[in-house]
Amino acid sequence: MRSYHRDLVEALDLVAAGKVRPIMETYPLDRVHEAFARVESGKVRFRAVLRIPQD
């Protein structure tokens, strides 16, 4: 049986090599309520990410 640590290291290696890309929905911070509603209702399939403006 493979260890969890070994699987994690392998997954991170794939990401670092550019062979895996995260899939997400992004929302500007002013649409936080919409993003939360979509997460809460189960409509977000992968990840919901809020974009925070940098000054």
Secondary structure as UniProt FT lines:
FT   HELIX           4..16
FT   TURN            17..18
FT   STRAND          24..28
FT   HELIX           29..31
FT   HELIX           32..41
FT   STRAND          47..51
//
